[in-house]
Amino acid sequence: MKLVIIGAVAAGMSAASKLKRLDPSINITVYEKSKDVSYGACGMPYYVSGEIEDDQTLVARTPEEFRKKGIDLHLKHEVTQVDHHNKEITVRGLENDTKFSATYDVLLIATGAGAIRLPIEGSDLGGIITLGTLEDARNMHSVLKDESIQKVAVIGAGYIGVEISESLRKLGKDVRIIEQMPQVLPKFSPMVGEVVGQNLRENGVSLHLEERLEKYTGKDRVEALHTDQGVYEVDLVIEAIGVKPATRFLEKSGIDMLENGAIKVNSKMETNIEGIYAAGDCAAYPHKLTGEMAYIPLGTHANKAGRVIAERISGLDSVFHGVIGSSVLKAFELEVARTGLT
C-alpha cells in the first residue's frame, strides 16, 4: 500500500509515525510546502518573546529522524491538485519550480491553516505581518530585535492576539490592540473577556474594543492605521484575526467542505471520497454535543486524529469521537480555559 500525506506538521506526521510503528512495510510519502515539520505552533509566541531561546526547541522531530524511520519526506514541495478519479496528485517543487505527478492508494490531507489577511487599503505595505507558521515566528523574532520598532498594533484580541501582546510587552514594546468585538477573547464568556481585558490594561496594553480597522497608510512601510474612531501611528502591525483552512487547491476536487474551506470528515476521519482522509487544522470534525460539523483548529485534535487514521489504515477499528471545544491559553499571570458550547 502507498500512503501519500499532504502536510508534515501535526496531523500528517502523527499519522506517518504511528503507521510506521504499526506496519513498517507500508510505503509512506509526505509532501510539505515549507521547510519545517512536526513543530509545536502553540509555543511560537514564547519564542518571539525570547522565553524560548531556540526555535528548534519547538520541533518534536527533525526531517532526518522521520527519514530514518523509512518515511519519504519531501520539503519545499506544494501539492496543487488532487485527482481522485485516477488517484493522482500534482506536485510543484518550490526550489527549482518543477512539476510532476504522483499516485497513491490512500491519501491523507493535513495541510493545516493559514493566517487570514485583511483585504483593506494599504494591506500590501511592508511592516504588516502574521504569526501562523514557524517561519512567521522566525521572521517576527528577527523583526522585533530592531530597536526602532516600538509602536506595535495587534489586530484582533483572540488567542494569538492576546498571547502575542504579552510577548510584545515582555520585549518592552508599546502595544495597542484593535478589536471590533465588545470584548477580548470573543469565544469566551463576557465575564472572562472582562477579566482578561482588565488584566491586559494593567500590564500596559492599550485596548480598543468595538473599534473597526479601515485602512493602513504609509510610503513603503505602514506608518499609521486608521479605524472608525481614530488614527494611530505604528512601526509594525501584527494581524491576528484568525485562520482559514489551507484547502484552496481542493476547490475542484469533489471533496465536501464547509463554507470556510474546512474538509468534512466522519468519526473515521474519512472524507466523502473513498480512500481520502483529512485531519488537522484543514478539517472540520463532528461536535460531540451537537453532532454538527465544527471547525475548531487545535493541535490536540490534529494529533489525535492523525493517530486514528494510522490505526484505521493498519486495520484497527479506531474512531475519533469528536470535539467539544476545549482550549486553554495564558494571558500574563492569568490562565484561561473553556470547553463546551458557551
Contacts in CASP RR format, 6 or more apart in sequence:
PFRMAT RR
TARGET T0000
AUTHOR 0000-0000-0000
METHOD contacts of the structure
MODEL  1
MKLVIIGAVAAGMSAASKLKRLDPSINITVYEKSKDVSYGACGMPYYVSG
EIEDDQTLVARTPEEFRKKGIDLHLKHEVTQVDHHNKEITVRGLENDTKF
SATYDVLLIATGAGAIRLPIEGSDLGGIITLGTLEDARNMHSVLKDESIQ
KVAVIGAGYIGVEISESLRKLGKDVRIIEQMPQVLPKFSPMVGEVVGQNL
RENGVSLHLEERLEKYTGKDRVEALHTDQGVYEVDLVIEAIGVKPATRFL
EKSGIDMLENGAIKVNSKMETNIEGIYAAGDCAAYPHKLTGEMAYIPLGT
HANKAGRVIAERISGLDSVFHGVIGSSVLKAFELEVARTGLT
1 26 0 8 1.000
1 27 0 8 1.000
1 105 0 8 1.000
1 106 0 8 1.000
1 313 0 8 1.000
2 26 0 8 1.000
2 27 0 8 1.000
2 29 0 8 1.000
2 103 0 8 1.000
2 104 0 8 1.000
2 105 0 8 1.000
2 106 0 8 1.000
3 16 0 8 1.000
3 19 0 8 1.000
3 26 0 8 1.000
3 27 0 8 1.000
3 28 0 8 1.000
3 29 0 8 1.000
3 104 0 8 1.000
3 105 0 8 1.000
3 106 0 8 1.000
3 107 0 8 1.000
3 108 0 8 1.000
3 313 0 8 1.000
4 29 0 8 1.000
4 30 0 8 1.000
4 31 0 8 1.000
4 89 0 8 1.000
4 102 0 8 1.000
4 104 0 8 1.000
4 106 0 8 1.000
4 107 0 8 1.000
4 108 0 8 1.000
5 12 0 8 1.000
5 13 0 8 1.000
5 15 0 8 1.000
5 16 0 8 1.000
5 28 0 8 1.000
5 29 0 8 1.000
5 30 0 8 1.000
5 31 0 8 1.000
5 107 0 8 1.000
5 108 0 8 1.000
5 110 0 8 1.000
6 30 0 8 1.000
6 31 0 8 1.000
6 79 0 8 1.000
6 89 0 8 1.000
6 107 0 8 1.000
6 108 0 8 1.000
6 109 0 8 1.000
6 110 0 8 1.000
6 111 0 8 1.000
7 30 0 8 1.000
7 31 0 8 1.000
7 32 0 8 1.000
7 33 0 8 1.000
7 109 0 8 1.000
7 110 0 8 1.000
7 111 0 8 1.000
7 112 0 8 1.000
8 16 0 8 1.000
8 30 0 8 1.000
8 31 0 8 1.000
8 32 0 8 1.000
8 37 0 8 1.000
8 38 0 8 1.000
8 66 0 8 1.000
8 73 0 8 1.000
8 75 0 8 1.000
8 110 0 8 1.000
9 32 0 8 1.000
9 36 0 8 1.000
9 37 0 8 1.000
9 38 0 8 1.000
9 39 0 8 1.000
9 40 0 8 1.000
9 41 0 8 1.000
9 110 0 8 1.000
9 112 0 8 1.000
9 302 0 8 1.000
10 38 0 8 1.000
10 40 0 8 1.000
10 41 0 8 1.000
10 110 0 8 1.000
10 280 0 8 1.000
10 281 0 8 1.000
10 299 0 8 1.000
10 302 0 8 1.000
10 303 0 8 1.000
11 108 0 8 1.000
11 110 0 8 1.000
11 112 0 8 1.000
11 279 0 8 1.000
11 280 0 8 1.000
11 281 0 8 1.000
11 283 0 8 1.000
11 302 0 8 1.000
11 303 0 8 1.000
11 305 0 8 1.000
11 306 0 8 1.000
11 309 0 8 1.000
12 30 0 8 1.000
12 108 0 8 1.000
12 110 0 8 1.000
12 279 0 8 1.000
12 280 0 8 1.000
12 302 0 8 1.000
12 306 0 8 1.000
13 30 0 8 1.000
13 37 0 8 1.000
13 38 0 8 1.000
13 60 0 8 1.000
13 61 0 8 1.000
13 66 0 8 1.000
14 302 0 8 1.000
14 303 0 8 1.000
14 305 0 8 1.000
14 306 0 8 1.000
14 307 0 8 1.000
14 310 0 8 1.000
15 108 0 8 1.000
15 110 0 8 1.000
15 279 0 8 1.000
15 306 0 8 1.000
15 307 0 8 1.000
15 309 0 8 1.000
15 310 0 8 1.000
16 28 0 8 1.000
16 30 0 8 1.000
16 66 0 8 1.000
16 71 0 8 1.000
16 310 0 8 1.000
17 61 0 8 1.000
17 66 0 8 1.000
17 69 0 8 1.000
17 71 0 8 1.000
17 310 0 8 1.000
18 306 0 8 1.000
18 307 0 8 1.000
18 310 0 8 1.000
18 311 0 8 1.000
19 26 0 8 1.000
19 28 0 8 1.000
19 309 0 8 1.000
19 310 0 8 1.000
19 313 0 8 1.000
19 314 0 8 1.000
20 26 0 8 1.000
20 28 0 8 1.000
20 69 0 8 1.000
20 70 0 8 1.000
20 71 0 8 1.000
22 310 0 8 1.000
22 311 0 8 1.000
22 314 0 8 1.000
22 316 0 8 1.000
23 313 0 8 1.000
23 314 0 8 1.000
24 70 0 8 1.000
26 313 0 8 1.000
26 314 0 8 1.000
27 72 0 8 1.000
28 70 0 8 1.000
28 71 0 8 1.000
28 72 0 8 1.000
29 71 0 8 1.000
29 72 0 8 1.000
29 74 0 8 1.000
29 102 0 8 1.000
29 104 0 8 1.000
30 66 0 8 1.000
30 71 0 8 1.000
30 72 0 8 1.000
30 73 0 8 1.000
30 74 0 8 1.000
31 74 0 8 1.000
31 77 0 8 1.000
31 78 0 8 1.000
31 79 0 8 1.000
31 89 0 8 1.000
31 91 0 8 1.000
31 102 0 8 1.000
32 73 0 8 1.000
32 74 0 8 1.000
32 75 0 8 1.000
32 76 0 8 1.000
32 77 0 8 1.000
33 76 0 8 1.000
33 77 0 8 1.000
33 78 0 8 1.000
33 79 0 8 1.000
33 94 0 8 1.000
33 111 0 8 1.000
34 75 0 8 1.000
34 76 0 8 1.000
34 133 0 8 1.000
34 134 0 8 1.000
34 135 0 8 1.000
35 75 0 8 1.000
35 76 0 8 1.000
35 135 0 8 1.000
36 59 0 8 1.000
36 133 0 8 1.000
36 134 0 8 1.000
36 135 0 8 1.000
37 59 0 8 1.000
37 61 0 8 1.000
37 62 0 8 1.000
37 63 0 8 1.000
37 66 0 8 1.000
37 73 0 8 1.000
37 75 0 8 1.000
38 59 0 8 1.000
38 60 0 8 1.000
38 61 0 8 1.000
38 66 0 8 1.000
39 58 0 8 1.000
39 59 0 8 1.000
39 60 0 8 1.000
39 134 0 8 1.000
40 58 0 8 1.000
40 59 0 8 1.000
40 60 0 8 1.000
40 299 0 8 1.000
41 58 0 8 1.000
41 132 0 8 1.000
41 133 0 8 1.000
41 134 0 8 1.000
41 299 0 8 1.000
42 299 0 8 1.000
43 52 0 8 1.000
43 58 0 8 1.000
44 58 0 8 1.000
44 131 0 8 1.000
44 132 0 8 1.000
44 134 0 8 1.000
44 136 0 8 1.000
44 137 0 8 1.000
45 131 0 8 1.000
45 160 0 8 1.000
45 163 0 8 1.000
45 164 0 8 1.000
45 166 0 8 1.000
45 167 0 8 1.000
46 52 0 8 1.000
46 167 0 8 1.000
47 55 0 8 1.000
47 57 0 8 1.000
47 58 0 8 1.000
47 137 0 8 1.000
47 141 0 8 1.000
48 131 0 8 1.000
48 137 0 8 1.000
48 140 0 8 1.000
48 141 0 8 1.000
48 144 0 8 1.000
48 164 0 8 1.000
48 167 0 8 1.000
48 171 0 8 1.000
49 166 0 8 1.000
49 167 0 8 1.000
49 168 0 8 1.000
49 170 0 8 1.000
49 171 0 8 1.000
50 141 0 8 1.000
50 167 0 8 1.000
50 170 0 8 1.000
50 171 0 8 1.000
51 167 0 8 1.000
51 170 0 8 1.000
52 58 0 8 1.000
55 134 0 8 1.000
55 137 0 8 1.000
55 138 0 8 1.000
55 141 0 8 1.000
58 134 0 8 1.000
58 137 0 8 1.000
59 134 0 8 1.000
63 73 0 8 1.000
63 75 0 8 1.000
66 73 0 8 1.000
67 73 0 8 1.000
74 91 0 8 1.000
76 93 0 8 1.000
76 94 0 8 1.000
76 95 0 8 1.000
77 91 0 8 1.000
77 92 0 8 1.000
77 93 0 8 1.000
77 94 0 8 1.000
78 91 0 8 1.000
78 92 0 8 1.000
78 93 0 8 1.000
78 94 0 8 1.000
79 89 0 8 1.000
79 90 0 8 1.000
79 91 0 8 1.000
79 92 0 8 1.000
79 111 0 8 1.000
79 249 0 8 1.000
80 90 0 8 1.000
80 91 0 8 1.000
80 92 0 8 1.000
80 249 0 8 1.000
81 89 0 8 1.000
81 90 0 8 1.000
81 249 0 8 1.000
81 253 0 8 1.000
82 88 0 8 1.000
82 89 0 8 1.000
82 107 0 8 1.000
82 109 0 8 1.000
82 249 0 8 1.000
82 250 0 8 1.000
82 253 0 8 1.000
82 255 0 8 1.000
82 276 0 8 1.000
83 89 0 8 1.000
83 90 0 8 1.000
83 253 0 8 1.000
84 107 0 8 1.000
84 253 0 8 1.000
84 254 0 8 1.000
84 255 0 8 1.000
84 273 0 8 1.000
84 276 0 8 1.000
86 103 0 8 1.000
87 103 0 8 1.000
87 104 0 8 1.000
87 105 0 8 1.000
87 107 0 8 1.000
88 101 0 8 1.000
88 102 0 8 1.000
88 103 0 8 1.000
88 104 0 8 1.000
89 101 0 8 1.000
89 102 0 8 1.000
89 103 0 8 1.000
89 104 0 8 1.000
89 107 0 8 1.000
90 99 0 8 1.000
90 100 0 8 1.000
90 101 0 8 1.000
91 99 0 8 1.000
91 100 0 8 1.000
91 101 0 8 1.000
91 102 0 8 1.000
92 98 0 8 1.000
92 99 0 8 1.000
93 99 0 8 1.000
105 275 0 8 1.000
106 275 0 8 1.000
106 276 0 8 1.000
106 277 0 8 1.000
106 313 0 8 1.000
107 275 0 8 1.000
107 276 0 8 1.000
107 277 0 8 1.000
108 276 0 8 1.000
108 277 0 8 1.000
108 278 0 8 1.000
108 279 0 8 1.000
108 306 0 8 1.000
108 309 0 8 1.000
109 247 0 8 1.000
109 250 0 8 1.000
109 255 0 8 1.000
109 263 0 8 1.000
109 271 0 8 1.000
109 276 0 8 1.000
109 277 0 8 1.000
109 278 0 8 1.000
109 279 0 8 1.000
109 282 0 8 1.000
109 283 0 8 1.000
110 278 0 8 1.000
110 279 0 8 1.000
110 280 0 8 1.000
110 282 0 8 1.000
110 302 0 8 1.000
110 306 0 8 1.000
111 245 0 8 1.000
111 246 0 8 1.000
111 247 0 8 1.000
111 282 0 8 1.000
112 245 0 8 1.000
112 246 0 8 1.000
112 280 0 8 1.000
112 281 0 8 1.000
112 282 0 8 1.000
112 297 0 8 1.000
112 302 0 8 1.000
113 243 0 8 1.000
113 244 0 8 1.000
113 245 0 8 1.000
113 246 0 8 1.000
113 281 0 8 1.000
113 282 0 8 1.000
113 297 0 8 1.000
114 132 0 8 1.000
114 133 0 8 1.000
114 243 0 8 1.000
114 244 0 8 1.000
114 245 0 8 1.000
114 246 0 8 1.000
114 281 0 8 1.000
115 130 0 8 1.000
115 131 0 8 1.000
115 132 0 8 1.000
115 136 0 8 1.000
115 239 0 8 1.000
115 240 0 8 1.000
115 242 0 8 1.000
115 243 0 8 1.000
116 239 0 8 1.000
116 241 0 8 1.000
116 242 0 8 1.000
116 243 0 8 1.000
116 244 0 8 1.000
117 123 0 8 1.000
117 130 0 8 1.000
117 239 0 8 1.000
118 155 0 8 1.000
118 213 0 8 1.000
118 239 0 8 1.000
118 241 0 8 1.000
120 213 0 8 1.000
120 214 0 8 1.000
120 215 0 8 1.000
120 216 0 8 1.000
121 214 0 8 1.000
121 215 0 8 1.000
121 216 0 8 1.000
122 215 0 8 1.000
122 216 0 8 1.000
122 217 0 8 1.000
122 218 0 8 1.000
122 222 0 8 1.000
123 216 0 8 1.000
125 216 0 8 1.000
125 218 0 8 1.000
125 220 0 8 1.000
125 221 0 8 1.000
125 222 0 8 1.000
126 220 0 8 1.000
126 221 0 8 1.000
126 222 0 8 1.000
127 143 0 8 1.000
127 221 0 8 1.000
127 222 0 8 1.000
127 236 0 8 1.000
127 237 0 8 1.000
128 216 0 8 1.000
128 222 0 8 1.000
128 236 0 8 1.000
128 237 0 8 1.000
128 239 0 8 1.000
129 136 0 8 1.000
129 139 0 8 1.000
129 140 0 8 1.000
129 143 0 8 1.000
129 236 0 8 1.000
129 237 0 8 1.000
129 238 0 8 1.000
129 239 0 8 1.000
130 136 0 8 1.000
130 238 0 8 1.000
130 239 0 8 1.000
130 240 0 8 1.000
131 137 0 8 1.000
131 140 0 8 1.000
131 160 0 8 1.000
131 164 0 8 1.000
131 238 0 8 1.000
131 240 0 8 1.000
132 160 0 8 1.000
132 243 0 8 1.000
140 238 0 8 1.000
143 149 0 8 1.000
143 236 0 8 1.000
144 168 0 8 1.000
144 171 0 8 1.000
144 173 0 8 1.000
144 236 0 8 1.000
148 235 0 8 1.000
149 173 0 8 1.000
149 235 0 8 1.000
149 236 0 8 1.000
150 173 0 8 1.000
150 174 0 8 1.000
150 235 0 8 1.000
151 173 0 8 1.000
151 174 0 8 1.000
151 176 0 8 1.000
151 232 0 8 1.000
151 233 0 8 1.000
151 234 0 8 1.000
151 235 0 8 1.000
151 236 0 8 1.000
152 168 0 8 1.000
152 173 0 8 1.000
152 174 0 8 1.000
152 175 0 8 1.000
152 176 0 8 1.000
152 234 0 8 1.000
152 235 0 8 1.000
152 236 0 8 1.000
152 237 0 8 1.000
152 238 0 8 1.000
153 175 0 8 1.000
153 176 0 8 1.000
153 177 0 8 1.000
153 178 0 8 1.000
153 225 0 8 1.000
153 232 0 8 1.000
153 234 0 8 1.000
153 236 0 8 1.000
153 237 0 8 1.000
153 238 0 8 1.000
154 161 0 8 1.000
154 164 0 8 1.000
154 165 0 8 1.000
154 168 0 8 1.000
154 175 0 8 1.000
154 176 0 8 1.000
154 177 0 8 1.000
154 178 0 8 1.000
154 237 0 8 1.000
154 238 0 8 1.000
154 240 0 8 1.000
155 177 0 8 1.000
155 178 0 8 1.000
155 213 0 8 1.000
155 225 0 8 1.000
155 237 0 8 1.000
155 238 0 8 1.000
155 239 0 8 1.000
155 240 0 8 1.000
155 241 0 8 1.000
156 177 0 8 1.000
156 178 0 8 1.000
156 179 0 8 1.000
156 180 0 8 1.000
156 239 0 8 1.000
156 240 0 8 1.000
156 241 0 8 1.000
157 177 0 8 1.000
157 179 0 8 1.000
157 181 0 8 1.000
157 183 0 8 1.000
157 184 0 8 1.000
157 185 0 8 1.000
157 186 0 8 1.000
157 207 0 8 1.000
157 209 0 8 1.000
158 179 0 8 1.000
158 184 0 8 1.000
158 185 0 8 1.000
158 186 0 8 1.000
158 187 0 8 1.000
158 240 0 8 1.000
158 242 0 8 1.000
159 185 0 8 1.000
159 327 0 8 1.000
159 329 0 8 1.000
160 240 0 8 1.000
160 242 0 8 1.000
161 177 0 8 1.000
161 238 0 8 1.000
161 240 0 8 1.000
162 184 0 8 1.000
162 185 0 8 1.000
162 196 0 8 1.000
162 200 0 8 1.000
162 329 0 8 1.000
162 331 0 8 1.000
163 329 0 8 1.000
163 330 0 8 1.000
163 331 0 8 1.000
164 238 0 8 1.000
164 240 0 8 1.000
165 175 0 8 1.000
165 177 0 8 1.000
165 200 0 8 1.000
165 205 0 8 1.000
166 203 0 8 1.000
166 330 0 8 1.000
166 331 0 8 1.000
166 332 0 8 1.000
168 175 0 8 1.000
168 238 0 8 1.000
169 175 0 8 1.000
169 203 0 8 1.000
169 204 0 8 1.000
169 205 0 8 1.000
169 332 0 8 1.000
174 206 0 8 1.000
175 204 0 8 1.000
175 205 0 8 1.000
175 206 0 8 1.000
176 205 0 8 1.000
176 206 0 8 1.000
176 208 0 8 1.000
176 232 0 8 1.000
176 234 0 8 1.000
177 184 0 8 1.000
177 200 0 8 1.000
177 205 0 8 1.000
177 206 0 8 1.000
177 207 0 8 1.000
177 208 0 8 1.000
178 208 0 8 1.000
178 211 0 8 1.000
178 213 0 8 1.000
178 225 0 8 1.000
178 227 0 8 1.000
179 186 0 8 1.000
179 207 0 8 1.000
179 208 0 8 1.000
179 209 0 8 1.000
179 210 0 8 1.000
179 211 0 8 1.000
180 210 0 8 1.000
180 211 0 8 1.000
180 212 0 8 1.000
180 213 0 8 1.000
181 209 0 8 1.000
181 210 0 8 1.000
182 190 0 8 1.000
182 209 0 8 1.000
182 210 0 8 1.000
183 190 0 8 1.000
183 193 0 8 1.000
183 194 0 8 1.000
183 197 0 8 1.000
183 209 0 8 1.000
184 193 0 8 1.000
184 196 0 8 1.000
184 197 0 8 1.000
184 200 0 8 1.000
184 207 0 8 1.000
184 209 0 8 1.000
185 192 0 8 1.000
185 193 0 8 1.000
185 196 0 8 1.000
185 336 0 8 1.000
187 338 0 8 1.000
188 196 0 8 1.000
188 336 0 8 1.000
188 338 0 8 1.000
189 338 0 8 1.000
189 342 0 8 1.000
192 336 0 8 1.000
192 338 0 8 1.000
195 334 0 8 1.000
196 331 0 8 1.000
196 334 0 8 1.000
196 336 0 8 1.000
197 207 0 8 1.000
199 331 0 8 1.000
199 332 0 8 1.000
199 333 0 8 1.000
199 334 0 8 1.000
200 207 0 8 1.000
200 331 0 8 1.000
200 332 0 8 1.000
201 207 0 8 1.000
203 332 0 8 1.000
208 227 0 8 1.000
208 229 0 8 1.000
211 227 0 8 1.000
211 228 0 8 1.000
211 229 0 8 1.000
212 227 0 8 1.000
212 228 0 8 1.000
213 225 0 8 1.000
213 226 0 8 1.000
213 227 0 8 1.000
214 226 0 8 1.000
214 227 0 8 1.000
214 228 0 8 1.000
215 225 0 8 1.000
215 226 0 8 1.000
216 222 0 8 1.000
216 224 0 8 1.000
216 225 0 8 1.000
216 226 0 8 1.000
216 237 0 8 1.000
217 223 0 8 1.000
217 224 0 8 1.000
217 225 0 8 1.000
217 226 0 8 1.000
218 224 0 8 1.000
222 234 0 8 1.000
222 236 0 8 1.000
222 237 0 8 1.000
223 233 0 8 1.000
223 234 0 8 1.000
224 231 0 8 1.000
224 232 0 8 1.000
224 233 0 8 1.000
224 234 0 8 1.000
225 231 0 8 1.000
225 232 0 8 1.000
225 234 0 8 1.000
225 237 0 8 1.000
243 281 0 8 1.000
243 297 0 8 1.000
244 260 0 8 1.000
244 261 0 8 1.000
245 257 0 8 1.000
245 260 0 8 1.000
245 261 0 8 1.000
245 262 0 8 1.000
245 263 0 8 1.000
245 281 0 8 1.000
245 282 0 8 1.000
245 283 0 8 1.000
245 295 0 8 1.000
245 297 0 8 1.000
246 281 0 8 1.000
246 282 0 8 1.000
247 257 0 8 1.000
247 261 0 8 1.000
247 262 0 8 1.000
247 263 0 8 1.000
247 282 0 8 1.000
248 261 0 8 1.000
250 257 0 8 1.000
250 263 0 8 1.000
253 273 0 8 1.000
254 272 0 8 1.000
254 273 0 8 1.000
255 263 0 8 1.000
255 271 0 8 1.000
255 272 0 8 1.000
255 273 0 8 1.000
255 276 0 8 1.000
255 278 0 8 1.000
256 263 0 8 1.000
256 264 0 8 1.000
256 271 0 8 1.000
256 272 0 8 1.000
257 263 0 8 1.000
257 264 0 8 1.000
257 284 0 8 1.000
258 264 0 8 1.000
258 284 0 8 1.000
258 293 0 8 1.000
258 295 0 8 1.000
260 295 0 8 1.000
261 282 0 8 1.000
262 282 0 8 1.000
262 283 0 8 1.000
262 284 0 8 1.000
262 293 0 8 1.000
262 295 0 8 1.000
263 271 0 8 1.000
263 278 0 8 1.000
263 282 0 8 1.000
263 283 0 8 1.000
263 284 0 8 1.000
264 271 0 8 1.000
264 272 0 8 1.000
264 283 0 8 1.000
264 284 0 8 1.000
264 293 0 8 1.000
265 271 0 8 1.000
265 277 0 8 1.000
265 278 0 8 1.000
265 279 0 8 1.000
265 283 0 8 1.000
265 284 0 8 1.000
265 285 0 8 1.000
265 305 0 8 1.000
266 286 0 8 1.000
267 286 0 8 1.000
267 319 0 8 1.000
267 320 0 8 1.000
267 321 0 8 1.000
267 322 0 8 1.000
268 308 0 8 1.000
268 312 0 8 1.000
268 319 0 8 1.000
268 320 0 8 1.000
269 277 0 8 1.000
269 278 0 8 1.000
269 279 0 8 1.000
269 283 0 8 1.000
269 305 0 8 1.000
269 306 0 8 1.000
269 308 0 8 1.000
269 309 0 8 1.000
269 312 0 8 1.000
269 320 0 8 1.000
270 276 0 8 1.000
270 277 0 8 1.000
271 277 0 8 1.000
271 278 0 8 1.000
277 309 0 8 1.000
277 312 0 8 1.000
279 301 0 8 1.000
279 302 0 8 1.000
279 305 0 8 1.000
279 306 0 8 1.000
279 308 0 8 1.000
279 309 0 8 1.000
280 297 0 8 1.000
280 299 0 8 1.000
280 301 0 8 1.000
280 302 0 8 1.000
280 305 0 8 1.000
280 306 0 8 1.000
281 297 0 8 1.000
281 298 0 8 1.000
281 299 0 8 1.000
281 302 0 8 1.000
283 305 0 8 1.000
284 293 0 8 1.000
284 294 0 8 1.000
284 295 0 8 1.000
285 293 0 8 1.000
285 294 0 8 1.000
285 296 0 8 1.000
285 301 0 8 1.000
285 305 0 8 1.000
285 320 0 8 1.000
285 322 0 8 1.000
285 323 0 8 1.000
286 292 0 8 1.000
286 293 0 8 1.000
286 294 0 8 1.000
286 322 0 8 1.000
286 323 0 8 1.000
287 293 0 8 1.000
287 294 0 8 1.000
287 322 0 8 1.000
287 323 0 8 1.000
287 324 0 8 1.000
287 325 0 8 1.000
288 321 0 8 1.000
288 322 0 8 1.000
288 323 0 8 1.000
288 324 0 8 1.000
289 324 0 8 1.000
289 340 0 8 1.000
289 341 0 8 1.000
290 341 0 8 1.000
294 323 0 8 1.000
294 325 0 8 1.000
296 323 0 8 1.000
296 325 0 8 1.000
296 327 0 8 1.000
298 323 0 8 1.000
298 325 0 8 1.000
298 327 0 8 1.000
300 326 0 8 1.000
301 323 0 8 1.000
304 320 0 8 1.000
305 320 0 8 1.000
307 318 0 8 1.000
308 318 0 8 1.000
308 319 0 8 1.000
308 320 0 8 1.000
311 318 0 8 1.000
312 318 0 8 1.000
324 339 0 8 1.000
324 340 0 8 1.000
325 338 0 8 1.000
325 339 0 8 1.000
325 340 0 8 1.000
326 337 0 8 1.000
326 338 0 8 1.000
326 339 0 8 1.000
326 340 0 8 1.000
327 337 0 8 1.000
327 338 0 8 1.000
327 339 0 8 1.000
328 335 0 8 1.000
328 336 0 8 1.000
328 337 0 8 1.000
328 338 0 8 1.000
329 335 0 8 1.000
329 336 0 8 1.000
329 337 0 8 1.000
330 336 0 8 1.000
END
